Amino acid sequence: MTFKTVVIGLLCGSAALWAAAGHAAEDPAASSALYSEKGDQTCLKCHDDAPYNLVMKTKHGVKGDARTPAANHGCESCHGPSATHASSRPAKGEKRVPPAIVFSGPDASPAEARGQACLGCHKSATRMKWQGSQHEANEVACNNCHTVHADKDPILAKATQPEKCFSCHSQQRADSFQYSHHPVREGKVACSDCHNVHGSPGPKLVKGFNVNATCYTCHADKRGPYLWEHQPVRENCDNCHNPHGSPQAAMLTERQPYLCSSCHSSTSNQSGGWFGGKSSLSGGHTQANYMNNRSCLNCHSNIHGSNSPAGEAFLR
């Protein structure tokens, strides 16, 4: 028995064991038969107008980059093996067999299937927490927000991103028209500056581990630590502010002094609040003084915290 015969026998035996274990031998011709023979050239014979052909102007259409769809199976890298779709010849009045993955329209594939087509490549960095996120749990797929075939995806530009988000978040859209708001509509702040829409360890998809950590990325002067801390401030900025917009100055949730009195009233503590607190008869402040201009902040201007040894009351 020659050495060549022994090697052939071992290889045949290995193949038999592999098949016995339930694995089918992969036939390269069979595995590639599901894809169109000429790749995206087959697709572009029909889909040769906008917006379909605009994908060739995006990063996805760069054939010189081995990571892109264009360098692999072309359109079918995202739409799945669709040779049957390309080769079908339906009778008059009937629809062509759809691609393996359909991203829009009445025949759209489930959100999970559409998402997996994107996550095959885009699964790192800010997208690591997509699984289990609020958007994923509500069956939001990537293409519900992203326009892959566009030369410039609107969701990636600060000027056009808000309208895409507002198409679902109508309350936040209404708040953005309020007198006091972050400059979202002005194109200076985008929703993604505060929220990681692909998943977050914090509430409401905020980028930080909590609301305050997210706010401090811009409002670092409110971070502290302070010698005297205002507890509602330390707990959550949303206790006093509505970050999406408010009819009150500084995006406060309520007009002063009513906002302060929601905590500082004679029924909850001895600070002498607006409702039933100190009066002019007891040597305290009058209600008229409270109502002037900035109300409580006329005196308690360091309301976010104070490092003064005498700053227990956050006085200026």
C-alpha positions as CSV (number, residue, x, y, z in Angstrom):
1,M,0.0,0.0,0.0
2,T,1.5,3.3,-1.1
3,F,1.5,6.5,1.0
4,K,-0.8,8.1,-1.5
5,T,-3.4,5.4,-1.0
6,V,-3.2,5.8,2.8
7,V,-3.8,9.5,2.6
8,I,-6.8,9.1,0.3
9,G,-8.3,6.5,2.6
10,L,-7.9,8.8,5.7
11,L,-9.5,11.7,3.8
12,C,-12.4,9.6,2.7
13,G,-12.8,8.3,6.3
14,S,-12.8,11.8,7.6
15,A,-15.5,12.8,5.1
16,A,-17.6,9.9,6.1
17,L,-17.3,10.7,9.8
18,W,-18.2,14.4,9.1
19,A,-21.3,13.3,7.2
20,A,-22.2,10.8,9.9
21,A,-22.1,13.6,12.5
22,G,-24.9,15.3,10.5
23,H,-22.9,17.8,8.5
24,A,-23.5,18.0,4.8
25,A,-20.4,18.3,2.6
26,E,-20.3,21.8,1.3
27,D,-20.4,22.1,-2.5
28,P,-18.9,25.4,-3.6
29,A,-21.1,25.4,-6.7
30,A,-24.2,24.7,-4.7
31,S,-23.5,27.3,-2.0
32,S,-23.0,30.1,-4.5
33,A,-25.9,29.1,-6.7
34,L,-28.3,31.0,-4.4
35,Y,-26.6,34.3,-5.3
36,S,-26.9,36.0,-8.7
37,E,-24.0,35.0,-11.0
38,K,-23.0,38.6,-11.9
39,G,-23.7,40.1,-8.5
40,D,-24.9,43.7,-8.4
41,Q,-24.7,43.9,-12.2
42,T,-27.7,41.6,-12.3
43,C,-29.7,43.9,-9.9
44,L,-28.8,47.1,-11.7
45,K,-30.3,45.8,-15.0
46,C,-33.7,46.6,-13.4
47,H,-32.9,48.9,-10.5
48,D,-30.8,51.4,-12.4
49,D,-32.4,54.6,-11.3
50,A,-32.6,56.6,-8.0
51,P,-32.6,55.8,-5.2
52,Y,-31.4,52.3,-5.8
53,N,-28.2,53.1,-7.8
54,L,-27.2,55.9,-5.4
55,V,-25.8,53.3,-3.1
56,M,-22.8,53.0,-5.4
57,K,-21.9,56.6,-4.2
58,T,-21.9,55.6,-0.6
59,K,-19.3,53.7,1.5
60,H,-21.3,50.5,0.9
61,G,-20.5,50.8,-2.8
62,V,-16.7,51.0,-2.5
63,K,-15.5,47.8,-4.2
64,G,-11.9,48.5,-3.2
65,D,-12.7,47.9,0.5
66,A,-13.0,44.2,1.3
67,R,-15.4,45.0,4.2
68,T,-18.2,46.5,2.0
69,P,-21.2,44.9,0.4
70,A,-20.0,45.9,-3.0
71,A,-16.7,43.9,-2.5
72,N,-18.7,40.8,-1.6
73,H,-22.1,39.8,-2.9
74,G,-23.1,43.3,-3.9
75,C,-26.8,44.1,-3.3
76,E,-27.3,40.6,-2.0
77,S,-24.9,41.2,0.9
78,C,-27.8,43.0,2.5
79,H,-30.9,41.7,0.6
80,G,-29.8,38.1,1.0
81,P,-29.3,35.4,-1.7
82,S,-31.8,36.4,-4.3
83,A,-31.0,34.5,-7.5
84,T,-34.5,33.2,-7.6
85,H,-35.8,36.8,-7.5
86,A,-33.5,37.9,-10.3
87,S,-34.3,34.9,-12.6
88,S,-38.1,34.6,-12.0
89,R,-40.4,35.3,-14.8
90,P,-43.9,35.8,-13.4
91,A,-47.0,35.6,-15.5
92,K,-48.7,38.9,-16.4
93,G,-50.4,40.4,-13.4
94,E,-48.3,38.5,-10.9
95,K,-45.5,39.7,-8.7
96,R,-41.9,38.6,-9.1
97,V,-40.6,36.4,-6.3
98,P,-39.3,38.9,-3.6
99,P,-35.7,39.0,-2.5
100,A,-34.6,37.1,0.6
101,I,-34.8,40.2,2.7
102,V,-37.2,43.1,1.8
103,F,-36.6,46.4,3.7
104,S,-39.7,48.4,2.9
105,G,-43.2,48.2,1.5
106,P,-46.1,45.9,2.3
107,D,-43.9,42.8,1.8
108,A,-41.2,44.0,4.2
109,S,-39.3,41.3,6.2
110,P,-39.6,41.2,10.0
111,A,-37.6,43.9,11.9
112,E,-35.3,41.2,13.3
113,A,-34.4,39.9,9.8
114,R,-33.7,43.4,8.6
115,G,-31.7,44.3,11.7
116,Q,-29.6,41.2,11.4
117,A,-28.6,42.1,7.8
118,C,-27.1,45.3,9.1
119,L,-25.7,43.8,12.4
120,G,-23.7,41.3,10.4
121,C,-21.2,44.2,9.9
122,H,-22.3,47.0,12.2
123,K,-22.2,45.3,15.6
124,S,-19.4,47.1,17.5
125,A,-18.8,50.4,19.2
126,T,-22.1,52.3,19.9
127,R,-24.2,49.4,18.6
128,M,-23.0,46.8,21.1
129,K,-26.1,47.3,23.3
130,W,-28.7,47.1,20.5
131,Q,-29.9,43.7,21.7
132,G,-32.6,44.3,24.3
133,S,-32.7,48.1,23.8
134,Q,-36.0,49.9,23.7
135,H,-35.9,50.4,20.0
136,E,-35.1,46.8,19.3
137,A,-37.8,45.6,21.7
138,N,-40.3,47.8,19.8
139,E,-39.4,46.2,16.5
140,V,-37.6,49.2,15.1
141,A,-35.3,48.1,12.3
142,C,-32.2,50.0,11.2
143,N,-33.8,51.1,7.9
144,N,-36.7,52.7,9.9
145,C,-34.2,55.5,10.7
146,H,-31.3,55.1,8.2
147,T,-31.5,55.7,4.5
148,V,-28.8,53.4,3.1
149,H,-29.2,54.2,-0.5
150,A,-28.9,58.0,0.0
151,D,-25.6,59.7,-0.8
152,K,-25.9,61.5,2.6
153,D,-28.0,59.7,5.2
154,P,-30.3,62.4,6.7
155,I,-30.2,60.8,10.1
156,L,-26.4,61.5,10.3
157,A,-26.7,65.2,9.8
158,K,-27.7,67.5,12.8
159,A,-29.9,69.7,10.6
160,T,-32.0,66.8,9.3
161,Q,-31.8,64.3,12.1
162,P,-34.6,65.7,14.4
163,E,-37.4,65.3,11.8
164,K,-36.6,61.6,11.5
165,C,-36.7,61.2,15.3
166,F,-39.8,63.4,15.6
167,S,-41.7,61.1,13.2
168,C,-42.2,58.8,16.2
169,H,-41.5,61.0,19.2
170,S,-44.4,63.5,18.7
171,Q,-44.3,64.8,22.3
172,Q,-40.7,65.8,22.0
173,R,-41.4,67.4,18.7
174,A,-44.1,69.6,20.4
175,D,-41.7,70.5,23.2
176,S,-39.1,71.6,20.7
177,F,-41.4,74.5,19.7
178,Q,-41.5,75.8,23.3
179,Y,-40.0,79.2,24.2
180,S,-37.1,77.6,26.0
181,H,-35.4,74.7,24.3
182,H,-32.1,73.2,23.3
183,P,-31.1,74.4,19.8
184,V,-32.2,71.2,18.1
185,R,-34.3,72.9,15.4
186,E,-31.5,75.3,14.8
187,G,-29.1,72.4,13.9
188,K,-26.7,73.1,16.7
189,V,-27.7,70.1,18.9
190,A,-28.9,66.7,17.7
191,C,-30.9,64.0,19.5
192,S,-27.9,61.7,19.3
193,D,-25.8,64.2,21.3
194,C,-27.7,63.1,24.4
195,H,-29.2,59.7,23.3
196,N,-27.5,56.5,22.1
197,V,-30.4,55.2,19.9
198,H,-28.7,51.9,19.4
199,G,-28.8,51.0,23.1
200,S,-27.6,52.4,26.5
201,P,-27.1,51.3,30.1
202,G,-29.0,54.4,31.2
203,P,-32.7,55.3,31.2
204,K,-34.4,56.5,28.0
205,L,-31.4,55.6,25.9
206,V,-29.3,58.5,27.3
207,K,-25.6,58.2,26.6
208,G,-24.4,58.2,30.2
209,F,-25.2,55.8,33.0
210,N,-27.9,58.2,34.1
211,V,-29.4,61.5,33.2
212,N,-27.0,63.7,35.1
213,A,-23.9,62.1,33.6
214,T,-25.3,62.9,30.2
215,C,-26.1,66.5,31.1
216,Y,-22.7,67.0,32.6
217,T,-21.0,66.4,29.2
218,C,-22.0,70.0,28.3
219,H,-23.0,71.5,31.7
220,A,-19.7,70.6,33.5
221,D,-20.0,73.6,35.8
222,K,-23.0,71.9,37.5
223,R,-21.2,68.7,38.2
224,G,-19.6,69.6,41.5
225,P,-18.6,68.1,43.9
226,Y,-20.0,70.8,46.1
227,L,-19.6,71.5,49.8
228,W,-23.3,72.1,50.0
229,E,-25.3,70.0,47.6
230,H,-28.9,70.5,46.5
231,Q,-30.4,67.0,46.7
232,P,-32.9,67.2,43.8
233,V,-30.0,68.4,41.6
234,R,-27.7,65.6,42.6
235,E,-30.6,63.1,42.1
236,N,-31.8,64.0,38.6
237,C,-31.7,67.1,36.4
238,D,-35.1,66.2,35.2
239,N,-36.6,67.0,38.6
240,C,-36.5,70.6,37.6
241,H,-35.8,70.7,33.9
242,N,-37.5,69.4,30.8
243,P,-34.6,69.0,28.4
244,H,-36.8,68.9,25.3
245,G,-38.4,72.3,25.9
246,S,-40.5,74.3,28.2
247,P,-42.5,77.5,28.3
248,Q,-40.5,78.6,31.3
249,A,-37.0,80.1,31.3
250,A,-34.1,77.6,31.6
251,M,-36.4,74.8,30.5
252,L,-37.9,74.6,34.0
253,T,-40.8,72.2,34.4
254,E,-42.8,74.8,36.3
255,R,-42.7,78.5,36.9
256,Q,-41.1,79.8,40.0
257,P,-41.8,80.0,42.9
258,Y,-44.2,77.1,42.4
259,L,-41.4,74.8,41.3
260,C,-39.5,75.4,44.5
261,S,-42.6,75.2,46.6
262,S,-43.3,71.7,45.3
263,C,-40.6,70.7,47.8
264,H,-40.2,73.7,50.1
265,S,-43.5,74.2,51.8
266,S,-44.5,74.5,55.4
267,T,-46.1,71.1,55.2
268,S,-42.9,69.3,54.1
269,N,-40.2,71.3,55.9
270,Q,-39.5,74.5,57.8
271,S,-37.9,76.4,54.9
272,G,-40.9,78.8,54.7
273,G,-42.2,78.1,51.2
274,W,-44.8,79.8,49.1
275,F,-47.7,77.9,50.5
276,G,-48.2,78.5,54.2
277,G,-44.6,79.5,54.9
278,K,-43.2,82.6,56.5
279,S,-45.2,85.7,56.3
280,S,-44.5,89.4,56.9
281,L,-46.1,89.1,60.3
282,S,-43.4,86.7,61.5
283,G,-40.6,88.7,60.1
284,G,-40.2,86.6,56.9
285,H,-40.6,87.5,53.2
286,T,-43.9,88.5,51.6
287,Q,-45.5,86.8,48.7
288,A,-45.0,89.9,46.6
289,N,-41.2,89.6,47.1
290,Y,-41.3,86.0,46.0
291,M,-43.0,87.0,42.8
292,N,-40.5,89.6,41.7
293,N,-38.4,88.7,38.7
294,R,-36.5,85.5,39.3
295,S,-38.4,84.7,42.5
296,C,-36.5,82.4,44.8
297,L,-33.3,82.7,42.6
298,N,-33.1,86.4,43.5
299,C,-31.4,85.3,46.6
300,H,-30.7,81.5,46.2
301,S,-28.7,81.9,43.0
302,N,-26.3,79.0,43.6
303,I,-29.2,76.6,43.4
304,H,-27.1,73.8,41.9
305,G,-24.7,73.7,44.8
306,S,-22.3,75.9,46.7
307,N,-18.7,75.7,47.9
308,S,-18.9,78.6,50.2
309,P,-18.6,77.8,53.9
310,A,-21.7,80.0,54.4
311,G,-23.5,78.5,51.4
312,E,-25.9,76.1,53.2
313,A,-28.8,78.1,51.8
314,F,-27.2,78.4,48.3
315,L,-27.2,82.2,48.7
316,R,-25.3,84.3,46.2
